Amino acid sequence: MTYKNILFDLGGVLIDVDVRSSLVAFARMVGASTDNPYPNSLSEMVTEEGLLGGHTSELIDQYHVGTISTDDFVQELLAQCRPGTTRQQIIDAWLAMLIGIRPEKKALLQRLIAQGKKIYVLSNINELHVQRTLEHCPELQAAERLFFSNEIHMAKPDPRCYELVLRETGINPAETVYVDDLPPNIEAGRQAGFQCLHAVDDSWMSQL
């Protein structure tokens, strides 16, 4: 594979995630039980597929493209929880899914940069996750550009996301490898002309 640039997704690619941790935390805050894991509409607001980027939660989608603020997002969730639940508990539950970047992925980024490859990021993400990710993954500071959905106000697989990356960076998609874990995003990347690696497991790392 011949390339000069790499366009990375974050969650599920560079950043390990465990959405069940957030789902369990939210379930506790709504008084869930084995028979009734989500006793109210929280199950429609915070879905496993939505947390994984599957566009099954309108609230998450709105937060990811920045059409609602963090305060509004937290208040929407807080209204579904048991009396006494705090704003910080909501935030902690939301952040619980972020595991971080493993040493071998840090080493991969360092190797690619040492080889002269240009690193870019295009991620469906939100303000709280951006803050936590940048705090705990300083390696991302080595990227040429970071394109976050909440800042560009659109989310993959919208073709305009890829058009924006190409327009603002000037990179040639034929010389760029795009790595993502979701098939619709990969297909959109192919349509935009990128070389694509589908991150179904860690085997993509050995192809860079």
LUMLOFI-844117 format. One record per residue: residue number from 1; residue in three letters; chain; x, y, z of N, C-alpha, C in turn. Coordinates in nm, 4 decimals, always signed. Each point is the difference from the previous one (the first is absolute). Example, Ala and Ser with C-alpha at 12.3 -4.5 7.8 and 13.67 -1.06 7.14 Angstrom:
// residues 2
pos  code  unit  n.east  n.north  n.up  ca.east  ca.north  ca.up  c.east  c.north  c.up
1  ALA  A  +1.3190  -0.5690  +0.7800  -0.0890  +0.1190  +0.0000  +0.0900  +0.1200  +0.0000
2  SER  A  -0.0350  +0.1050  -0.0720  +0.0820  +0.1190  +0.0060  -0.0770  +0.1090  +0.0730
This chain:
// residues 208
pos  code  unit  n.east  n.north  n.up  ca.east  ca.north  ca.up  c.east  c.north  c.up
1  MET  A  +0.0847  -0.1190  +0.0000  -0.0847  +0.1190  +0.0000  +0.0886  +0.1245  +0.0000
2  THR  A  -0.0137  +0.0811  -0.1034  +0.0793  +0.1220  -0.0122  -0.0854  +0.1199  +0.0407
3  TYR  A  +0.0518  +0.0795  +0.0925  -0.0781  +0.1135  +0.0486  +0.0928  +0.1011  +0.0664
4  LYS  A  -0.0493  +0.1246  +0.0068  +0.0727  +0.1081  +0.0671  -0.0707  +0.0464  +0.1265
5  ASN  A  -0.1309  -0.0230  +0.0065  -0.0807  +0.0520  +0.1099  -0.0878  -0.1100  +0.0569
6  ILE  A  -0.0382  +0.0157  +0.1275  -0.0966  -0.0897  +0.0629  -0.1079  +0.0854  +0.0651
7  LEU  A  -0.1245  -0.0315  -0.0316  -0.1152  +0.0655  +0.0614  -0.0643  -0.1004  +0.0946
8  PHE  A  +0.0096  +0.0264  +0.1292  -0.0483  -0.0924  +0.1018  -0.1359  +0.0406  +0.0543
9  ASP  A  -0.0838  -0.1000  +0.0241  -0.1108  +0.0136  +0.0930  +0.0586  -0.0122  +0.1401
10  LEU  A  -0.0747  +0.0369  +0.1025  +0.0498  -0.0141  +0.1376  -0.0600  -0.1212  +0.0704
11  GLY  A  -0.1274  +0.0115  +0.0441  -0.0608  -0.1073  +0.0769  -0.0099  -0.1299  -0.0772
12  GLY  A  +0.0551  -0.1077  +0.0576  -0.0009  -0.1294  -0.0661  +0.1179  -0.0206  -0.0923
13  VAL  A  +0.0799  +0.1042  -0.0206  +0.1201  -0.0107  -0.0837  +0.1221  +0.0354  +0.0848
14  LEU  A  +0.0258  +0.1290  +0.0208  +0.1117  +0.0388  +0.0858  -0.0369  -0.0099  +0.1472
15  ILE  A  -0.1222  +0.0373  +0.0337  -0.0446  +0.0019  +0.1385  -0.0890  -0.1213  +0.0271
16  ASP  A  +0.0357  -0.0803  +0.0988  -0.0838  -0.1131  +0.0388  -0.1210  +0.0504  +0.0781
17  VAL  A  -0.1150  -0.0593  -0.0278  -0.1225  +0.0390  +0.0688  -0.0724  -0.1222  +0.0529
18  ASP  A  -0.0759  +0.0203  +0.1061  -0.0844  -0.1042  +0.0585  -0.1340  +0.0634  +0.0336
19  VAL  A  -0.0908  -0.0004  -0.0968  -0.1267  +0.0715  +0.0185  -0.0842  -0.0610  +0.1105
20  ARG  A  +0.0209  -0.1283  +0.0301  -0.0780  -0.0628  +0.1055  +0.0256  +0.0676  +0.1342
21  SER  A  +0.1196  +0.0526  +0.0197  +0.0297  +0.0681  +0.1262  -0.0910  +0.1200  +0.0184
22  SER  A  -0.0227  +0.0751  -0.1062  -0.0902  +0.1153  +0.0090  -0.1447  -0.0451  +0.0148
23  LEU  A  -0.0394  -0.1025  -0.0738  -0.1374  -0.0486  +0.0089  -0.0332  -0.0488  +0.1404
24  VAL  A  +0.0923  -0.0722  +0.0611  -0.0208  -0.0498  +0.1364  -0.0104  +0.1161  +0.0977
25  ALA  A  +0.0867  +0.1005  -0.0169  -0.0022  +0.1159  +0.0904  -0.1322  +0.0743  -0.0116
26  PHE  A  -0.0499  +0.0196  -0.1212  -0.1276  +0.0686  -0.0177  -0.1149  -0.0836  +0.0554
27  ALA  A  +0.0058  -0.1301  -0.0182  -0.1062  -0.0872  +0.0503  -0.0134  +0.0116  +0.1515
28  ARG  A  +0.1115  +0.0111  +0.0677  -0.0033  +0.0143  +0.1457  -0.0667  +0.1306  +0.0417
29  MET  A  +0.0192  +0.1027  -0.0793  -0.0534  +0.1310  +0.0376  -0.1489  +0.0157  -0.0276
30  VAL  A  -0.0586  -0.0951  -0.0723  -0.1450  +0.0074  -0.0237  -0.0743  -0.1042  +0.0821
31  GLY  A  +0.0696  -0.0643  +0.0953  -0.0647  -0.0990  +0.0841  -0.0314  -0.1277  -0.0745
32  ALA  A  +0.0929  -0.0418  -0.0852  -0.0231  -0.1193  -0.0803  +0.0008  -0.1261  +0.0847
33  SER  A  -0.0673  -0.1015  -0.0534  +0.0003  -0.1316  +0.0618  +0.0177  -0.1039  -0.1093
34  THR  A  +0.0192  -0.1235  +0.0395  +0.0164  -0.1071  -0.0983  -0.1228  -0.0119  -0.0896
35  ASP  A  -0.1190  +0.0153  +0.0581  -0.1235  -0.0120  -0.0774  -0.0284  +0.1230  -0.0846
36  ASN  A  +0.0512  +0.1137  +0.0438  -0.0306  +0.1253  -0.0699  +0.1267  +0.0847  -0.0072
37  PRO  A  +0.0919  -0.0350  -0.0925  +0.1306  +0.0661  -0.0013  -0.0056  +0.1488  -0.0283
38  TYR  A  -0.1036  +0.0450  -0.0739  -0.0174  +0.1430  -0.0249  -0.1465  +0.0340  +0.0221
39  PRO  A  -0.0355  +0.0434  +0.1196  -0.1406  +0.0219  +0.0317  -0.0616  +0.1254  -0.0605
40  ASN  A  +0.0720  +0.0736  -0.0851  -0.0574  +0.1188  -0.0636  +0.0622  +0.0199  -0.1371
41  SER  A  -0.0147  +0.1178  -0.0549  +0.0409  +0.0243  -0.1382  +0.1515  +0.0131  -0.0182
42  LEU  A  +0.0790  -0.0180  +0.1056  +0.1443  +0.0075  -0.0149  +0.0497  -0.1024  -0.1020
43  SER  A  -0.0703  -0.1138  -0.0110  +0.0420  -0.1041  -0.0937  -0.0029  +0.0491  -0.1440
44  GLU  A  -0.0828  +0.1000  -0.0299  -0.0040  +0.0561  -0.1343  +0.1009  +0.1129  -0.0166
45  MET  A  +0.0402  +0.0599  +0.1094  +0.0915  +0.1137  -0.0055  +0.1458  -0.0437  -0.0030
46  VAL  A  +0.0306  -0.1106  +0.0682  +0.1368  -0.0504  +0.0054  -0.0030  -0.1468  -0.0406
47  THR  A  +0.0282  -0.0271  -0.1256  +0.0000  -0.1377  -0.0506  +0.1428  -0.0474  -0.0224
48  GLU  A  +0.0172  -0.1309  +0.0063  +0.1327  -0.0554  -0.0255  +0.0446  +0.0328  -0.1420
49  GLU  A  -0.0904  -0.0134  -0.0957  +0.0345  +0.0304  -0.1386  +0.0342  +0.1479  -0.0168
50  GLY  A  -0.0766  +0.0850  +0.0705  +0.0272  +0.1430  -0.0075  +0.1372  +0.0350  +0.0548
51  LEU  A  +0.0371  -0.0648  +0.1094  +0.1310  +0.0246  +0.0594  +0.1117  -0.0477  -0.0917
52  LEU  A  -0.0296  -0.1010  -0.0816  +0.0993  -0.0526  -0.0928  +0.0001  +0.0736  -0.1339
53  GLY  A  -0.0834  +0.1022  -0.0122  -0.0016  +0.0794  -0.1220  -0.1032  -0.0430  -0.1018
54  GLY  A  -0.0990  -0.0785  +0.0450  -0.0973  -0.0557  -0.0924  -0.1210  +0.0854  -0.0294
55  HIS  A  -0.0045  +0.1221  +0.0511  -0.1086  +0.0950  -0.0288  -0.1378  -0.0556  +0.0378
56  THR  A  -0.0080  -0.0626  +0.1175  -0.1292  -0.0490  +0.0493  -0.0517  +0.0827  +0.1162
57  SER  A  +0.0708  +0.1036  +0.0355  -0.0406  +0.0876  +0.1101  +0.0017  +0.1448  -0.0475
58  GLU  A  -0.1162  +0.0616  -0.0084  -0.0075  +0.1382  -0.0460  +0.0776  +0.0933  +0.0918
59  LEU  A  -0.0074  -0.0241  +0.1315  +0.0698  +0.0863  +0.0948  +0.1511  -0.0069  -0.0204
60  ILE  A  +0.0521  -0.1209  -0.0127  +0.1443  -0.0152  -0.0211  +0.0409  +0.0623  -0.1325
61  ASP  A  -0.0794  -0.0214  -0.1039  +0.0330  +0.0595  -0.1293  +0.0048  +0.1524  +0.0081
62  GLN  A  -0.0957  +0.0589  +0.0718  -0.0012  +0.1457  +0.0150  +0.1246  +0.0475  +0.0745
63  TYR  A  +0.0384  -0.0735  +0.1023  +0.1178  +0.0380  +0.0778  +0.1267  -0.0165  -0.0837
64  HIS  A  +0.0039  -0.1034  -0.0811  +0.1179  -0.0250  -0.0827  +0.0215  +0.1075  -0.1060
65  VAL  A  -0.1056  +0.0617  -0.0482  +0.0188  +0.1044  -0.1016  -0.0090  +0.1404  +0.0595
66  GLY  A  -0.0063  +0.0078  +0.1314  +0.0074  +0.1283  +0.0677  -0.1227  +0.0868  -0.0117
67  THR  A  -0.1159  -0.0601  -0.0283  -0.1223  +0.0811  -0.0065  -0.0616  +0.0193  +0.1382
68  ILE  A  +0.0468  -0.0773  +0.0996  -0.0355  +0.0256  +0.1395  +0.1286  +0.0081  +0.0808
69  SER  A  -0.0041  +0.0788  +0.1058  +0.1179  +0.0193  +0.0838  +0.0162  -0.1159  +0.0980
70  THR  A  +0.1169  -0.0044  +0.0626  +0.0224  -0.1006  +0.1041  -0.1002  +0.0173  +0.1131
71  ASP  A  -0.0277  +0.1235  +0.0397  -0.0973  +0.0233  +0.1073  -0.1378  -0.0534  -0.0378
72  ASP  A  -0.0429  +0.0258  -0.1225  -0.1306  -0.0492  -0.0443  -0.0021  -0.1523  -0.0048
73  PHE  A  +0.1075  -0.0582  -0.0480  +0.0106  -0.1458  -0.0084  -0.0098  -0.0623  +0.1386
74  VAL  A  +0.0768  +0.0531  +0.0934  -0.0006  -0.0530  +0.1365  -0.1373  +0.0173  +0.0640
75  GLN  A  -0.0627  +0.1131  -0.0210  -0.1320  +0.0246  +0.0588  -0.1044  -0.0959  -0.0559
76  GLU  A  +0.0064  -0.0304  -0.1282  -0.0927  -0.0952  -0.0607  +0.0126  -0.1373  +0.0666
77  LEU  A  +0.1228  -0.0428  +0.0241  +0.0214  -0.1294  +0.0648  -0.0360  +0.0050  +0.1476
78  LEU  A  +0.0335  +0.1108  +0.0645  -0.0274  +0.0144  +0.1424  -0.1502  -0.0092  +0.0281
79  ALA  A  -0.0807  +0.0502  -0.0917  -0.1455  -0.0011  +0.0185  -0.0566  -0.1426  +0.0018
80  GLN  A  +0.0767  -0.0968  -0.0513  -0.0469  -0.1382  -0.0055  +0.0480  -0.0824  +0.1203
81  CYS  A  +0.0842  +0.0591  +0.0829  +0.0625  -0.0757  +0.1089  -0.0728  +0.0201  +0.1325
82  ARG  A  +0.0365  -0.0820  +0.0948  -0.0622  +0.0067  +0.1322  +0.0285  +0.1337  +0.0671
83  PRO  A  -0.0927  +0.0487  +0.0816  +0.0248  +0.1223  +0.0766  +0.1294  -0.0138  +0.0799
84  GLY  A  +0.0753  +0.1051  +0.0033  +0.1266  -0.0025  +0.0720  +0.1204  -0.0276  -0.0881
85  THR  A  -0.0237  -0.0463  -0.1246  +0.1107  -0.0209  -0.0928  +0.0641  +0.1347  -0.0323
86  THR  A  +0.1302  +0.0046  -0.0046  +0.0704  +0.1255  -0.0221  +0.0500  +0.0135  -0.1434
87  ARG  A  +0.0295  +0.1229  -0.0348  +0.0554  +0.0281  -0.1324  +0.1316  -0.0746  -0.0189
88  GLN  A  +0.0828  -0.0038  +0.1049  +0.1295  -0.0672  -0.0115  -0.0169  -0.1494  -0.0201
89  GLN  A  -0.1006  -0.0599  +0.0600  -0.0243  -0.1425  -0.0214  -0.0356  -0.0279  -0.1455
90  ILE  A  -0.0779  +0.0893  -0.0618  -0.0333  -0.0145  -0.1408  +0.1268  +0.0077  -0.0846
91  ILE  A  +0.0830  +0.0975  +0.0281  +0.1242  +0.0177  -0.0755  +0.0905  -0.1208  +0.0171
92  ASP  A  +0.0124  -0.0487  +0.1232  +0.0850  -0.1163  +0.0255  -0.0505  -0.1222  -0.0756
93  ALA  A  -0.1319  -0.0180  -0.0035  -0.0584  -0.1131  -0.0729  +0.0277  +0.0120  -0.1493
94  TRP  A  -0.0092  +0.1207  -0.0508  +0.0226  +0.0233  -0.1421  +0.1459  -0.0258  -0.0383
95  LEU  A  +0.0903  +0.0343  +0.0912  +0.1430  -0.0183  -0.0260  +0.0477  -0.1426  +0.0263
96  ALA  A  -0.0817  -0.0792  +0.0672  +0.0430  -0.1335  +0.0419  +0.0371  -0.0899  -0.1172
97  MET  A  -0.0564  +0.0262  -0.1170  +0.0250  -0.0862  -0.1157  +0.1400  +0.0163  -0.0578
98  LEU  A  +0.0673  +0.1098  +0.0314  +0.1319  +0.0269  -0.0576  +0.1078  -0.0734  +0.0790
99  ILE  A  +0.0653  -0.0935  -0.0642  +0.1064  -0.0764  +0.0657  +0.1348  +0.0681  -0.0207
100  GLY  A  +0.0259  +0.0447  -0.1207  +0.1266  +0.0673  -0.0274  +0.0733  -0.0629  -0.1162
101  ILE  A  +0.1237  +0.0425  -0.0188  +0.0817  -0.0479  -0.1105  +0.1069  -0.0942  +0.0536
102  ARG  A  +0.0076  -0.1188  -0.0572  +0.0952  -0.1009  +0.0466  +0.1431  +0.0332  -0.0427
103  PRO  A  +0.0992  -0.0499  +0.0752  +0.1402  +0.0298  -0.0321  +0.0372  -0.0361  -0.1433
104  GLU  A  -0.0525  -0.1119  -0.0522  +0.0369  -0.0395  -0.1354  -0.0537  +0.0968  -0.1049
105  LYS  A  -0.1108  +0.0665  +0.0313  -0.0527  +0.0990  -0.0937  +0.0763  +0.1314  +0.0112
106  LYS  A  +0.0450  +0.0320  +0.1202  +0.0886  +0.1149  +0.0151  +0.1283  -0.0228  -0.0796
107  ALA  A  +0.0538  -0.1211  +0.0104  +0.1230  -0.0326  -0.0722  -0.0223  +0.0065  -0.1509
108  LEU  A  -0.1184  -0.0430  -0.0459  -0.0313  +0.0071  -0.1423  +0.0007  +0.1442  -0.0480
109  LEU  A  -0.0653  +0.0895  +0.0755  -0.0012  +0.1406  -0.0382  +0.1415  +0.0568  -0.0057
110  GLN  A  +0.0803  -0.0344  +0.0987  +0.1377  +0.0495  +0.0035  +0.0794  -0.0503  -0.1204
111  ARG  A  -0.0214  -0.1269  -0.0369  +0.0715  -0.0569  -0.1147  -0.0415  +0.0681  -0.1298
112  LEU  A  -0.1293  +0.0194  -0.0169  -0.0490  +0.0615  -0.1231  +0.0534  +0.1427  -0.0153
113  ILE  A  -0.0001  +0.0732  +0.1099  +0.0500  +0.1377  -0.0038  +0.1497  +0.0017  -0.0308
114  ALA  A  +0.0746  -0.0943  +0.0608  +0.1436  -0.0087  -0.0252  +0.0283  -0.0319  -0.1462
115  GLN  A  -0.0927  -0.0697  -0.0642  +0.0152  -0.0346  -0.1424  -0.0413  +0.1150  -0.0917
116  GLY  A  -0.0483  +0.1091  +0.0596  -0.0382  +0.1156  -0.0791  -0.1438  -0.0002  -0.0466
117  LYS  A  -0.0810  -0.0913  +0.0532  -0.1414  -0.0029  -0.0363  -0.0733  +0.1143  +0.0701
118  LYS  A  -0.0997  +0.0553  -0.0677  -0.0818  +0.1055  +0.0579  -0.1257  -0.0623  +0.0607
119  ILE  A  -0.0284  +0.0365  +0.1255  -0.1115  -0.0580  +0.0749  -0.1144  +0.1002  +0.0082
120  TYR  A  -0.1196  -0.0477  -0.0314  -0.1215  +0.0801  +0.0119  -0.1053  -0.0830  +0.0735
121  VAL  A  -0.0969  +0.0672  +0.0575  -0.1079  -0.0677  +0.0729  -0.1339  +0.0563  -0.0460
122  LEU  A  -0.0956  -0.0910  -0.0239  -0.1378  +0.0368  -0.0290  -0.0879  -0.0867  +0.0883
123  SER  A  -0.0661  +0.0615  +0.0983  -0.0714  -0.0780  +0.1011  -0.1389  +0.0557  +0.0270
124  ASN  A  -0.0979  -0.0914  +0.0096  -0.1305  +0.0352  +0.0553  +0.0151  -0.0010  +0.1517
125  ILE  A  -0.0071  +0.1163  +0.0591  +0.0358  +0.0126  +0.1411  -0.0760  +0.1191  +0.0575
126  ASN  A  +0.0169  +0.0257  +0.1271  -0.0726  +0.1065  +0.0685  +0.0938  +0.0734  +0.0947
127  GLU  A  -0.0472  +0.1127  +0.0520  +0.0869  +0.0872  +0.0789  +0.0629  -0.0702  +0.1196
128  LEU  A  -0.0786  -0.0732  +0.0772  +0.0548  -0.0675  +0.1181  +0.1040  -0.1040  -0.0384
129  HIS  A  -0.0270  -0.0754  -0.1049  +0.0956  -0.1028  -0.0421  +0.1248  +0.0619  -0.0619
130  VAL  A  -0.0163  +0.1119  -0.0679  +0.1174  +0.0708  -0.0527  +0.0906  +0.0433  +0.1144
131  GLN  A  -0.0570  +0.0603  +0.1020  +0.0799  +0.0479  +0.1132  +0.0749  -0.1148  +0.0667
132  ARG  A  -0.0695  -0.1099  +0.0272  +0.0647  -0.1134  +0.0670  +0.1068  -0.0627  -0.0896
133  THR  A  -0.0296  -0.0130  -0.1280  +0.0947  -0.0638  -0.0914  +0.1280  +0.0810  -0.0128
134  LEU  A  -0.0116  +0.1304  -0.0152  +0.1193  +0.0829  -0.0145  +0.0817  +0.0053  +0.1289
135  GLU  A  -0.0688  -0.0097  +0.1144  +0.0702  -0.0015  +0.1280  +0.0833  -0.1266  +0.0161
136  HIS  A  -0.0557  -0.1127  -0.0413  +0.0638  -0.1289  +0.0270  +0.0766  -0.0566  -0.1191
137  CYS  A  -0.0120  +0.0634  -0.1159  +0.0700  -0.0493  -0.1186  +0.0795  +0.1136  -0.0640
138  PRO  A  +0.1047  +0.0467  +0.0674  +0.0781  +0.1119  -0.0551  +0.0646  -0.0339  -0.1337
139  GLU  A  +0.0077  -0.1296  -0.0330  +0.0576  -0.0402  -0.1292  -0.0741  +0.0631  -0.1169
140  LEU  A  -0.1283  +0.0314  +0.0208  -0.0788  +0.0578  -0.1080  +0.0461  +0.1408  -0.0371
141  GLN  A  +0.0792  +0.0605  +0.0859  +0.0514  +0.1332  -0.0297  +0.0940  -0.0019  -0.1208
142  ALA  A  +0.0497  -0.1198  -0.0320  +0.0898  -0.0135  -0.1146  -0.0759  -0.0033  -0.1322
143  ALA  A  -0.1321  -0.0082  +0.0050  -0.0800  -0.0026  -0.1228  +0.0054  +0.1350  -0.0697
144  GLU  A  -0.0058  -0.0043  -0.1328  -0.0010  +0.1237  -0.0787  -0.1296  +0.0772  +0.0222
145  ARG  A  -0.1134  -0.0715  +0.0002  -0.1311  +0.0612  +0.0216  -0.0920  -0.0997  +0.0693
146  LEU  A  -0.0852  +0.0516  +0.0860  -0.1017  -0.0795  +0.0681  -0.1360  +0.0536  -0.0418
147  PHE  A  -0.0799  -0.0850  -0.0635  -0.1337  +0.0385  -0.0430  -0.1024  -0.0702  +0.0885
148  PHE  A  -0.0628  +0.0753  +0.0897  -0.0966  -0.0554  +0.0935  -0.1409  +0.0394  -0.0426
149  SER  A  -0.0905  -0.0969  +0.0008  -0.1358  +0.0233  -0.0505  -0.0703  +0.1134  +0.0734
150  ASN  A  +0.0231  +0.0120  +0.1303  -0.0685  +0.1049  +0.0752  +0.0505  +0.1391  -0.0360
151  GLU  A  +0.1181  +0.0066  -0.0622  +0.0562  +0.1285  -0.0407  -0.0292  +0.0324  -0.1467
152  ILE  A  -0.0087  -0.1032  -0.0843  -0.0294  +0.0246  -0.1415  -0.1503  -0.0105  -0.0276
153  HIS  A  -0.0772  -0.0403  +0.1018  -0.1468  -0.0022  -0.0042  -0.0565  -0.0931  -0.1076
154  MET  A  +0.0668  -0.1117  -0.0183  -0.0515  -0.1074  -0.0839  +0.0747  -0.1267  +0.0373
155  ALA  A  -0.0626  -0.1132  -0.0307  +0.0549  -0.1268  +0.0464  +0.0088  -0.1009  -0.1135
156  LYS  A  +0.1002  -0.0859  +0.0074  +0.0116  -0.1116  -0.0928  -0.1236  -0.0890  +0.0110
157  PRO  A  -0.0450  -0.0581  -0.1088  +0.0641  -0.0075  -0.1321  -0.0401  +0.1098  -0.0983
158  ASP  A  -0.0419  +0.1133  +0.0464  -0.0348  +0.1109  -0.0882  +0.1193  +0.0302  -0.0919
159  PRO  A  -0.0183  -0.0076  -0.1310  +0.1113  +0.0246  -0.0925  +0.0665  +0.1350  +0.0202
160  ARG  A  -0.0746  +0.0965  +0.0526  +0.0565  +0.1337  +0.0196  +0.1157  -0.0007  +0.1002
161  CYS  A  +0.0005  -0.0970  +0.0917  +0.1113  -0.0101  +0.0964  +0.1312  -0.0260  -0.0730
162  TYR  A  -0.0030  -0.0936  -0.0930  +0.1204  -0.0366  -0.0741  +0.0404  +0.1111  -0.0969
163  GLU  A  -0.1000  +0.0646  -0.0586  +0.0270  +0.1134  -0.0884  +0.0679  +0.1125  +0.0766
164  LEU  A  -0.0439  +0.0237  +0.1239  +0.0600  +0.1038  +0.0824  +0.1458  -0.0322  +0.0308
165  VAL  A  +0.0273  -0.1236  +0.0368  +0.1381  -0.0413  +0.0293  +0.0890  +0.0246  -0.1213
166  LEU  A  -0.0458  -0.0427  -0.1164  +0.0809  +0.0158  -0.1209  +0.0192  +0.1467  -0.0356
167  ARG  A  -0.1037  +0.0774  +0.0151  +0.0071  +0.1421  -0.0356  +0.0937  +0.0770  +0.0927
168  GLU  A  -0.0073  -0.0285  +0.1296  +0.0770  +0.0794  +0.0970  +0.1439  -0.0483  +0.0165
169  THR  A  +0.0268  -0.1254  -0.0346  +0.1371  -0.0505  +0.0143  +0.0755  -0.0018  -0.1317
170  GLY  A  -0.0731  -0.0114  -0.1108  +0.0657  -0.0079  -0.1301  +0.0646  -0.1335  -0.0286
171  ILE  A  -0.0268  -0.1008  +0.0838  +0.0598  -0.1312  -0.0230  -0.0673  -0.0696  -0.1182
172  ASN  A  +0.0731  -0.0907  -0.0608  -0.0516  -0.0812  -0.1098  -0.0604  -0.1264  +0.0604
173  PRO  A  -0.1307  -0.0263  -0.0199  -0.0593  -0.1189  +0.0610  +0.0628  -0.1299  -0.0474
174  ALA  A  +0.0503  -0.0014  -0.1228  +0.0632  -0.1213  -0.0526  +0.1316  -0.0302  +0.0708
175  GLU  A  +0.0558  +0.1004  +0.0677  +0.1248  -0.0177  +0.0745  -0.0255  -0.0059  +0.1501
176  THR  A  -0.1256  -0.0213  +0.0368  -0.0402  +0.0050  +0.1406  -0.0745  -0.1269  +0.0391
177  VAL  A  +0.0414  -0.0604  +0.1115  -0.0708  -0.1156  +0.0565  -0.0973  +0.0507  +0.1053
178  TYR  A  -0.1235  -0.0431  -0.0124  -0.1047  +0.0364  +0.0958  -0.0354  -0.1242  +0.0813
179  VAL  A  +0.0082  +0.0105  +0.1334  -0.0256  -0.1133  +0.0886  -0.1230  +0.0294  +0.0847
180  ASP  A  -0.1014  -0.0872  -0.0087  -0.1234  +0.0176  +0.0771  -0.0536  -0.1383  +0.0346
181  ASP  A  -0.0852  -0.0051  +0.1025  -0.0542  -0.1291  +0.0422  -0.1427  -0.0253  -0.0476
182  LEU  A  -0.0649  +0.1002  -0.0603  -0.1396  -0.0156  -0.0407  -0.0113  -0.0103  -0.1519
183  PRO  A  -0.0672  -0.1045  -0.0507  -0.0127  -0.0196  -0.1454  -0.0577  +0.1196  -0.0759
184  PRO  A  -0.1054  +0.0686  +0.0501  -0.0504  +0.1149  -0.0766  +0.1037  +0.1111  -0.0171
185  ASN  A  +0.0832  +0.0184  +0.1027  +0.1044  +0.1020  -0.0090  +0.1087  -0.0413  -0.0990
186  ILE  A  +0.0350  -0.1273  +0.0026  +0.0992  -0.0518  -0.0944  -0.0488  +0.0173  -0.1433
187  GLU  A  -0.1265  -0.0324  -0.0244  -0.0545  +0.0132  -0.1348  +0.0016  +0.1458  -0.0447
188  ALA  A  -0.0348  +0.0918  +0.0908  +0.0051  +0.1422  -0.0334  +0.1432  +0.0431  -0.0301
189  GLY  A  +0.0954  -0.0554  +0.0740  +0.1407  +0.0308  -0.0253  +0.0439  -0.0485  -0.1367
190  ARG  A  -0.0430  -0.1205  -0.0379  +0.0332  -0.0518  -0.1329  -0.0591  +0.0895  -0.1091
191  GLN  A  -0.1239  +0.0435  +0.0210  -0.0637  +0.0865  -0.0983  +0.0758  +0.1318  -0.0155
192  ALA  A  +0.0662  +0.0415  +0.1080  +0.0781  +0.1244  -0.0052  +0.1385  -0.0207  -0.0591
193  GLY  A  +0.0355  -0.1251  -0.0282  +0.1267  -0.0289  -0.0653  +0.1128  -0.0459  +0.0897
194  PHE  A  -0.0248  -0.0169  +0.1296  +0.1032  -0.0441  +0.0929  +0.0300  -0.1490  -0.0161
195  GLN  A  +0.1231  -0.0386  +0.0303  +0.0302  -0.1396  +0.0284  -0.0568  -0.0281  +0.1390
196  CYS  A  -0.0666  -0.1112  +0.0213  -0.0705  -0.0209  +0.1267  +0.0415  -0.1295  +0.0687
197  LEU  A  +0.0087  +0.0078  +0.1315  +0.0212  -0.1173  +0.0845  -0.1158  -0.0084  +0.0984
198  HIS  A  -0.0713  -0.1122  -0.0018  -0.1111  -0.0210  +0.0921  +0.0548  -0.0630  +0.1281
199  ALA  A  -0.0091  +0.0734  +0.1102  +0.0582  -0.0443  +0.1272  -0.0958  -0.0916  +0.0747
200  VAL  A  -0.0152  -0.1233  -0.0485  -0.0854  -0.0958  +0.0688  +0.0732  -0.0640  +0.1178
201  ASP  A  +0.1319  +0.0021  -0.0028  +0.0844  -0.0446  +0.1106  +0.1313  +0.0777  -0.0125
202  ASP  A  +0.1042  -0.0479  +0.0648  +0.1263  +0.0755  -0.0019  +0.0872  -0.0304  -0.1217
203  SER  A  -0.0493  -0.0829  -0.0934  +0.0850  -0.0400  -0.1128  +0.0349  +0.1184  -0.0904
204  TRP  A  -0.0823  +0.1061  +0.0041  +0.0289  +0.1167  -0.0832  +0.1342  +0.0635  +0.0349
205  MET  A  +0.0431  -0.0161  +0.1248  +0.1234  +0.0637  +0.0439  +0.1209  -0.0520  -0.0778
206  SER  A  -0.0019  -0.1283  -0.0334  +0.1131  -0.0600  -0.0708  +0.0027  +0.0371  -0.1476
207  GLN  A  -0.1057  +0.0661  -0.0474  -0.0063  +0.0379  -0.1420  +0.0471  +0.1433  -0.0243
208  LEU  A  +0.0374  +0.0681  +0.1070  +0.0503  +0.1371  -0.0138  +0.1521  +0.0031  +0.0163
